Amino acid sequence: MTTPPSISVEPPHAAGIARLLEAGSSYARGLYPAGAGCVQLDAAELARPGVSVFVARDGDGTAVGMVALIEDDGHGPGRAEIARMYVDESARGTGVAGLLLQHVETDACARGIRELVLQTGTQHLPAQALYAKHGYRRVEPFGRYVGVPASICMAKSLVGFGADLLDDRPLAVGE
């Protein structure tokens, strides 16, 4: 992929998303035989109110990556969850995952979300590295991941997110 993908929020039944969901589930089943510790949301769960599905598409319009942002009362005020991050094998190593994270974080910040949480698996080392590279830190398991031994939960504060975009002007008189 030579040009950056387009990223937009789409319904979970849009073209190509079912393929990404199945590929992500298949990948997870390969890491966690017999589903041990594998917690996957399906398309119906992604269609609930409060869930936004961000889809990366290449220049031909093919869905090459996705991630969901879940904003509901179950996470507490000012907190949302990132779920179902998956990048097609053909687009790995091209920065698609980082761009998806950036879009989700920017959108979440605009909505007033102060912290993002996520779950990945103990065997999913590339995902752990990606999230750590983007400022996520390990936290105690939350919600449906409590008691799931193969889960690693992470979080990132969005307080001050984008502050590096500000110039050197003082934020208030006298600073």
VENGI-V7698 format. One record per pair of residues at least 24 apart in sequence whose C-alpha atoms are under 8 Angstrom apart, sorted by the first residue. I is the first residue (numbers start at 1). J is the second residue. Records with the same first field share a line. If there is no record, write none. Layout:
I->J + J
//
This chain:
1->58 + 91 + 94
3->58 + 59
4->58 + 96
5->56 + 57 + 58 + 59 + 96
6->56 + 57 + 58 + 59
7->54 + 55 + 56 + 57 + 100 + 103
8->54 + 55 + 56
9->52 + 53 + 54 + 55
10->52 + 53 + 54 + 55
11->47 + 52 + 53
12->43 + 44 + 46 + 47 + 53
13->43
15->63
16->62 + 63
17->55 + 63 + 66
18->43
20->63 + 64 + 65 + 66 + 86 + 87 + 88
21->84 + 86
23->88
24->84 + 86
31->123 + 124
32->123
36->150
37->121 + 148 + 149 + 150 + 151
38->121 + 150
39->145
40->84
41->83 + 84
54->100 + 103 + 104
55->100
56->96 + 100
64->88 + 90 + 91
65->91 + 96 + 97 + 100
66->100
67->100 + 101
69->104
74->143
75->143
77->113
78->112 + 113 + 114 + 115
79->113 + 114 + 115 + 116 + 117
80->108 + 113 + 115 + 116 + 117
81->116 + 117 + 118
82->116 + 117 + 118 + 119
83->118 + 119
98->130 + 134
105->158
109->158 + 161
113->158
114->157 + 158 + 159
115->155 + 156 + 157 + 158 + 159
116->155 + 156 + 157 + 158
117->153 + 154 + 155 + 156
118->153 + 154 + 155
119->145 + 151 + 152 + 153 + 154
120->151 + 152 + 153
121->150 + 151 + 152
122->150 + 151 + 152
123->150
//
